[in-house]
Amino acid sequence: MSNSANSPSKAQIKARQKVTHTFMAVLLGLSADASLICNEVLAKAGKASQTRIDRPDAVPKVDSAMKNSREGIAHLLNRTTYGMRPGDIERVQALGVEQYLKEQLSPESIPLPSGVAQVAQVPALTETPLSLFLNYGKPALKALSQGGGKTPEEKKALGKVVRETYGKLYQDAATAHLTRAVDSPRQLQELMTDFWFNHFNVSSDKGLDHIWTGQYEESAIRPYALGRFRDLLGATAHHAAMLFYLDNWQNTSAAYRPVLNNPKAKSRFKGINENYARELMELHTLGVDGGYTQKDVQELARVLTGLGLQPGGGAGLAMRNVMQRRQAAGQLAQMQTNSNAMQPFSRRPRQRGIRNYGEAASASTIPGNPKTGSFFDMRRHDTGTKVVVGHTIQGSGEREIEEALDILARHPSTARHISYKLAQYFVADKPPDSLVQKMAATFTRTDGQIAEVLTTMFDSDEFWSNTNRNNKFKSPHRYVISSLRATDATIDNVLPLLAFLKQAGQPLYKCLTPDGYKNTKEAWLNPDSLINRLNFATALGANRLPGIRVSASQNGDVTDSLSTISEKTVSAIEQAQPQLRQSLVLGSPEFMMY
C-alpha cells in the first residue's frame, strides 16, 4: 500500500530546507570560529565568559528592586530551573523572589502534579538493590546460563531477553528522570539531583549498574540533594551501585585468606583496591588539590576494606553454598544480627546454580543493609590502625568508615571544592573567588548544609551581577529539557530524547568516567554539537518526534523563554514562516545560553 498521503510534499520539503539554511546562517554565521559562536550574546551580557572577578569590592551591589525586575527574575529562573516555561516570570513576580527561593529550597512544600508523582512508581526506582537483582538481574543471568548448547537463533533470543530486561529498567528510570526535569514544579530539587548524580557518578553501562542506577539516584541522591552533605556522602558510599562501579566490593585486606583454596575466590578478593578511595578524595570530597597524598589514598582504601555487596546481590552470588549450609544448620538468624559470624565466601557457584539462588533464602533473610544493598564483611577488613589526612583511625571495623567519612566531609578542602563546583554550575564556568570563599564559609559553619550554601550563593551580589548573566552554555541534557519546557511539550515517549542525548555525547546515566559530565562551555561548544541541536530543534518544532508534542505554534510563547535576543535572531524569526519560528528560537544562539 502506498503511503504517499503521509509523505511530505515538495513544498514542505523545500520549507524545511529553507529553515535549515536560515538556521545555519543565524547559528553559524556569527563567527567562523565555532568556539566564538556565542560572542554576540556574551557581548550583550558584558563578555561574561571572559571575565573573572576575584575582589569582593569589584562586584556591584544589587538591590531588591533589580532582583524582582523582569530581567532579574528571568536570570533567576534560568539558573534555578531547567529553563523558563510560558508564564513563569509572571508567577514569580506575583510570588516574589524571596518566597520563590524559600519554596524551591524546601521542595516538600511544593505539591507535585499526579503525573509527576506517579512516574516514579516503577520497580527501577522503588525496589531495593537486592530485590532488583533477584527479580531482574538473576533472570537475565539465568537466560545467559542457558546459552550453552543452543542454536544461534536460540542464543539470539536469549540475548534479546537480557537486553529487554535491562532496557526496561533503564527506560523506566530515564522516563522518571526526564519527566520530572520537564514537569516538576520542584525545579531546584531536579537540578540538584542531577548535579549530585554527576558529582557522585556511576555508569549504567558497567555490569550490575545496569539494574541499579535508577535506584541509586532515587534513594542515595534525591533525598539528600538539598540536605546535609555528610548524609549524601554516606548514602552514596554505602550504595551497591557505587561499591560496584568503583570496585570497592573487591577491596580486601592483604591478610585475607579464603576458607577454601579456590583460585576464583583468590582472584576476586586479591587484596587492596584503591579505586573508590582515590575518587572519594579526588572527586567526591577534597578535590584534586585538596592536600592529600598517595599514602592517604592507600590508608583510606584500608579503612574501606570489607565494604561490599549484600550476599546474593550480584557479586555475592558466591555466598550461595555457604548460605544454604548455614540455613540448614539454623544459623541464619545469628548471621542477621552478627555480621562477623558470616564466614568469608570462597567459591563461586557454577552457572547452573545461579538460577537456584534465592530459593534457599529470601531477600528479607539475607544479611546486610537492604536499603543500600551493601554488606560489611569483617573477615575481609584490615583491622590495623590507619592515618588519613593527619587523623589517626583505630581499627574498629565498620565504624572506621563512618569516622573517615566524617573527617573528609568536614575538611576545609571539601568545603572549598564543593562550593567551587556549585558556583561553577550556577554562576560561571570560572566562578568569582569571592563567592566561593563565602559559600565555603557557610559550608563549614553549617556542617555542610547544602540549602544554606545555596542561600549564600543566591543572596550574593556575584550571583546577580550582569557579568554572570547569560554566560553559561547549555549541556545537551539541559538544552533538550529547556526546549521541552519552553514549548510546553507533553512527553509520552522518551526514546527520541535518549537518542538525541546519545548522539550529542551525553547519554543519560552512561558517563563511563567517575568525574561525570562537564558543565562548561568548552566541553559542549563545537560544530557537531550545534548541528545536532539544530536538527533536534527542527524536529521538535515541527512535531516530528514520536510521542512528543509541543503546544505552542507561534514564536511568542517561546521567545518569552529568552532573557535576551539579538536583532539578527529577531530578523531571522520575523522572516520565517509562522510554523517554523518556534524551531528558530530553539536553535538560536540566545537559547543555547542561560
Sequence and secondary structure as in RCSB ss.txt:
>XXXX:A:sequence
MSNSANSPSKAQIKARQKVTHTFMAVLLGLSADASLICNEVLAKAGKASQTRIDRPDAVPKVDSAMKNSREGIAH
LLNRTTYGMRPGDIERVQALGVEQYLKEQLSPESIPLPSGVAQVAQVPALTETPLSLFLNYGKPALKALSQGGGK
TPEEKKALGKVVRETYGKLYQDAATAHLTRAVDSPRQLQELMTDFWFNHFNVSSDKGLDHIWTGQYEESAIRPYA
LGRFRDLLGATAHHAAMLFYLDNWQNTSAAYRPVLNNPKAKSRFKGINENYARELMELHTLGVDGGYTQKDVQEL
ARVLTGLGLQPGGGAGLAMRNVMQRRQAAGQLAQMQTNSNAMQPFSRRPRQRGIRNYGEAASASTIPGNPKTGSF
FDMRRHDTGTKVVVGHTIQGSGEREIEEALDILARHPSTARHISYKLAQYFVADKPPDSLVQKMAATFTRTDGQI
AEVLTTMFDSDEFWSNTNRNNKFKSPHRYVISSLRATDATIDNVLPLLAFLKQAGQPLYKCLTPDGYKNTKEAWL
NPDSLINRLNFATALGANRLPGIRVSASQNGDVTDSLSTISEKTVSAIEQAQPQLRQSLVLGSPEFMMY
>XXXX:A:secstr
   GGGS  HHHHHHHHHHHHHHHHHHHTT SSGGGTTHHHHHHTTSGGG     GGGS    HHHHTSHHHHHH
HHHHHSSS  TTHHHHHHHH HHHHHHHHHSGGGS   HHHHHTT SHHHHS HHHHIIIIIHHHHHHHHTTTT 
 HHHHHHHHHHHHHHHHHHHHHHHHHHHHHHHH S HHHHHHHHHHHHHT   TTSTTHHHHHHHHIIIIIGGGT
TSBHHHHHHHHHT HHHHHHTTGGG   TT   SS  HHHHHHT S   HHHHHIIIIISS TTSS  HHHHHHH
HHHTTTEEE TTSSGGGGGHHHHHHHHHTT HHHHHH GGGS        HHHHTTTTSSS GGGS SBTTTTEE
E GGGS  S EEETTEEE   TTHHHHHHHHHHHT HHHHHHHHHHHHHHHT SS  HHHHHHHHHHHHHTTSBH
HHHHHHHHTSHHHH GGGSS  B  HHHHHHHHHHHTT EES  HHHHHHHHHTT  TT   STT    SHHHH 
SHHHHHHHHHHHHHHHTT STTEE    SSHHHHTT S   HHHHHHHHHS HHHHHHHHHTSHHHHB 
